[in-house]
């Protein structure tokens, strides 16, 4: 198991710090509570040493926990795979089709994107997941998706145990007119262990049931999203690029035909790109199999076209009111406070007189890049994020398109 080498050899000790984040803390707490309560309730409801069914039930609970933790820790510690720092294509001529990342001091390989959280360019990046405190990408996509499948299945099993335990224990104490729905539990209660089902135990079981049902619904929805990504061989970011490509072609009436290059034409073929018997996905994360009508840089060329179009469409604003970068600034008005964007994208502090190139926004918030001086640009700095709309006003003369052409990232 690859993740064990991280703990035993301590070759990547800094990776262990990923556990010190609210996402893994909550996720592991839910797993621990549901697993522990399910095992305890199994002893009360279906004594594992008395019947074959009880033994199978208890072994399945242990297997769910082991498999869930195995895939969870692999998704976290194996990681998505990163483009080497300072990477350049073997053919220097291909560099013109790629974006350059100032932070990593190298070019972005096809399907890679720079993650602000990880501070690296990630292979086939789908998204940065706070629950594993890491990106979901090329290397750990199968582990992450397996975790999303196993967690709802394990929680569903635990939820059944919680319900049956509360039913059998309450039926013995209080009559609620349940005679019409009474379940024959004689086969599983031949032996009653000496473990009382008290009021605190009932409260804990009820709480665990809520966690199990909530996890089943929430994580189950995420699983269906990820399985759709895999069957289409199109990440969440690439879906957004594909949509923008269609909008760009329709807006400018160029007559182009954009074909997404990584859909191999069959769900099974796409599935096998991620899930393999060895557990290692196909490919090196840099060179990819593509559609017959496409080539390795079909998507990267489209990204460059969209970036040029973004510079043309960006609008220049001047900051007229200071902003400290707070997520929900009460001083900027109640509407700004309550309508803050529901995203992990950063907020940028503003000082009066700053120039912003805005690219998108809502009625109360805007997103854009701060125009930096030459020294900051040479250092590879880039400041972009959300800010309140009331803090800026549109410049009377807009030179955004001209200034933006100097941005080579």
N, C-alpha and C positions, 0 to 999 in steps of 0.2 A: 504494500500500500504506500503510495507516494507521499501522502501527507504525514506518515509516521516518521519519515526521514527528517522532516522539518523539526520534529520534537527531539528525536534521538540524537541526531548528529549536530543539531543546532547550527546548520550551515546557513540558514536564513532566519536568524533570531528575530530580526525586525518584523518578519511576517507574523510572528506570534502576537504582535501588538494590534493586529487587526481584530483580535477578540475584545480589545478595550474600546468598544464603540456601542452605542445604544442598539444598533441593529442586531449584531450577534448576541448581545446580552438578552434582548427580548426573545429572539428566536430560540436560543438554547434554554431559556427559562420555560418557554411554552413546551418544548420537547420534554424537559425534565419533569414538569408538573403532570403533563398528560401521561407520560410513560409510568411514572411512579404511582399515580393514583389508579391507573388501569391495572397494574400488577397487584396492588393492594386490594382493589375491588374484586379482582379475579379470585383471590383467596377467599373472600367472603361469599361471592356468588357461585363460583364454579371451581371448587377445590381441585387443584391440578394433580394431586397425588392419589385421588380417589377414582377417577374415571379416565378413559383414553381421551375423551373429548376435552376434559379439563387440561390434560397434559398438552394436547395439540394447541389449545387456545393460549396457554401460557407461553409455549415455545414460539408461537407466531408473534406474540407481543414483544418478546425479546428480539426476534428477527427484524421486526419493523424498526425497533429502536436502533439496532446495529446498522441496518442498511441506510436509514435516514441519516445517521451521524456520519457514516462512511462517505456518502455522496456530498453531504453538507461541507465537511472539512476538506474534501478534495476540491470542491468548487471554490472554497475560500483560499486554501493554501497552494494548490497547484497553479491557480491563477489562469488568466485568459491567454497568456503569451504576449510578450512585448516585442515591438520592433527594436532591433539593436540601436543603441545610441549612435548617432552619426551615420546611419545607414544611407547608402547610395545604390542606385540600380547598377547592375553589371554593365549594361550598355548606357553610357553617359548620355546618348541621344534621347533616351527615355525620360530623362530628368525633366524635360520640358512639359511632360504630361502629368507631372506629379506636383503636389503641394509641398512646400518646405515648412518644417516645424522649427521655429527658432528655439523653443524650449529644449527639444531633444537634439538640436543641431544636426538634423538629418531630414531626409525626405520621407514622406508618408507613403508607405507601400499601399498597393490597391487593397481596399476594404478596411484599411486601418484608420483610426481616428485618435486624436489626442484627448485623453481624459484628464480633466482638471483635478479630479480627486486623487487619482493615482500618479499624476504628473508624468505620464509616459504615453507614447503612442501604442495603442492596443490593437492586436491582430483581430480582424473581423469583429470589431466591437459592436455589441448589441445595446448594452446599457450598463451603467454603474448601479449595482444592486446594493442598497444600504443593509439588507438583511445578512449578506455575506461580507459586507464591507470590502467589496472588490468588484471588478468588472466581470461581466459575462461576455466571453469572447471565444476565440477559436479553440483553445485547448480545453477549457472547462465547461463548454456548452453542454456536452452530454451529461456530465456530473450534475450540473445545475438543473437540467431538465428532469433527470432521474429523481433528484431531490423533490422537485415540484410534483412529481407523480406519486412518490412513496409517502410523502407527508400527509396528503389527504386520505390515502388508503389506510395508513396507520391510525390517523385520527378518527376515521369512520369506524374502524374496529373498536377503538377505545370508547367512542361515543355509545356504541351498542352495549358494551360492558357497563358503562355508567348508568344507562337507562335501566338495564335489567337488574342491576344491583339495587338501585333506588326503588324499583317496582317491587321486587321480592321482599325487601326489608320493610317498606312502608305497608305492604299488604298484610304482613304479620302483626302490625301494630294498630293500624287504623282501618276502619271499613269505610270506603268511599263509594260503595255501590259498584265495585268493580267485578262483581260476580259474572257478568256477561263477557268480560274480557280476561278472565283468569287464565293464566298460562300454567300448564302442568310442568312444575319444576322438580318433580320427584326424582327424575333421573340424574339431575345435577346437584341434588342436595342430600345425597345419601350420607354424607359426613359433613357436619357443621363445625368448622374450625373455631377455636376460642379467640375470636377477634370481634369485639363489639362494634356495632354500627351506630355510633352516638350522633348527637346533633352536630358537633364539629365535623365529624366524618361525612355526614350528609351535606353540610355546607361546602366542604372541600370537594366532594364529588360533583355537586351542582356547579361549582365554579369551573372545575376541570371540564365538565360537559360543555359549558359555554365556550371555553377556549378551543375545545376539539371541533365543535360545530363551526365556529368562526374561522378556524384555520382551514377546515375542509372547503369552505366556500371561497375564501380569499385566495388561498394557495392553488386551489383547483382552477380558478379563473386564470391565474398566472400560467398554469401548466398549459391550458388550451391556447393561450397567446403564444407561448414558446413553441409548442408543437406546430402551430401555424407558421411561425418563422422558419422552422426547420424544413417543413414540407415544401415551402416555397423557396427555400434557400435565400431568403431575403431578410436581413436584420431590420430592427425597428428604425435605425438610422437610414438604411438603404431604402426602406419603404417611403420615408420622407423625401429622400433625394429623387426617387422615381416619380412621386407626385409633383414635385417642383419642376421636374423635367417636362412633364406633360403641360403644366401651367406655362412654362417659359415658351415652349413651342407654340402653344395656342395663342399666347399674348403677342408674340412677334410674327406669327404666321410664317414661320421659316420653311414649313413643308418637310421638316426632318422626321425621321422615324426612330424613336429611341426604344431599343430592346434591352431589357434588363439582362446583363450578360451572365449572371451566375445561376439562373434557373436552368437546370439541365434537361428540362422537358418532361420529367416524371417524378412523382412524389417519392417513389422508392429510391430512385437515383439520388435525389436530394437528401433523403433520410440517411443513406449510407455514407454521405459525406461527413456526418457528425457521429453517428453510432456505428462502431466497429467492434469486432470480437476482441481485439486487443485492448480496447478502451482508449486508444489514441486516435484522434480524428485524422482523416486523410489530408495530406498536403503539409507544406512547411509554413503556412500562414502568410506567404508572400506571393507565390505563384498559384493560380487557381484554374481549374477547368472552367471553360466558358462556353456560351452558346455558339453554334457554328457561324452565325452571322456577326459575331463580336470578336474582340481581341482583349488582351490583358488590360488595356488602358481605356476601354470604352466608358467605364464609370468615372474614372479620374478625370477624363476630358470633360465629361458632363459637369463634374463638380467645379472645374475651373470656369466653365461657361456660367454656371450659376453664381459663382463668386464675383465674376465680372459684372453680371446683371445686378447683383446685390449692391455693388459699389455705385452703379448707375442710379439705382432706386433709393439709395440711402439719402436721408434728409439731415441737413446740418442744423443743430440747435446750440444755443448758448445758455449756459447755466446762469440763472438770475437769483437763485436761492440755494443756500448751503444745504447739504444733506449728508448725514453721518453714516449712511449705509445700513441702517437698521432694517430688519425684515418687515416689521409692522410699525412704522413711525406714526405715533399718535399726534405728533405736532404738525403733521401735514394734512390733517383733516380726517374725519371719521370714515369717509368713503375710501380714501387712500389706505387707511388702516385695515378696513374690513375687506377691501378688494385686492389685497396683495396677491401676486401670482402664486398659485399652488405648484411650485416647482423648486427643485434644489439648485437651480441656476443662481449665481451669486447676485447680490446687490452691490452697486459700486458707490462709494462716497463721492460727493461732488463739492466743488468749491466755486464760489461765484466767479464767473469769467471763463470757466472751462468750456471747451468745445466738444460736443458729442455728435457722432454720426449715428442717428437712429435708423434701425432697420425694420422694426416691428413694434407693436404695442397694443394696449387696450385703452379704454376711456380714461383710466386713472394711472396707468403705469406704462413705461416705455422701455425698450431694450436697445442697446447700442454700444458702440465702441468710443472710448475717450480718445481724443486726438492727443498724442504724446509728442514730446520734443524729440530732436534727433538723437540725443544721448540715450534716452529711454528706449527708442526704437532699435538702436544698435545693440543695446543690452538684451534685446529679445523680449522686452516687457510688452504685455498687452492687457489692457484693462477694459473689460466688457461685462455687461450685466444689466440688471433692471434698476430703474430709478423712477421716482414719482414724476408724473407729467407736469405737475404744477411748478416744479423746480426749474423748468427750462422754457425757452420761447424760441420759435423758429427764426433763424437768421434771415434778414431781408435779401441777402445775396448768398446763394448756396453753391459752395465750391467743393461739395463732398465728392462729386464724381472725379474732379481733377486731383484732389488730394488723395483719394483712395487708390489711384493707380500706382502710387509708390509703395503700397503694401504688398509685399512679396510672400507673405506667409501662406 
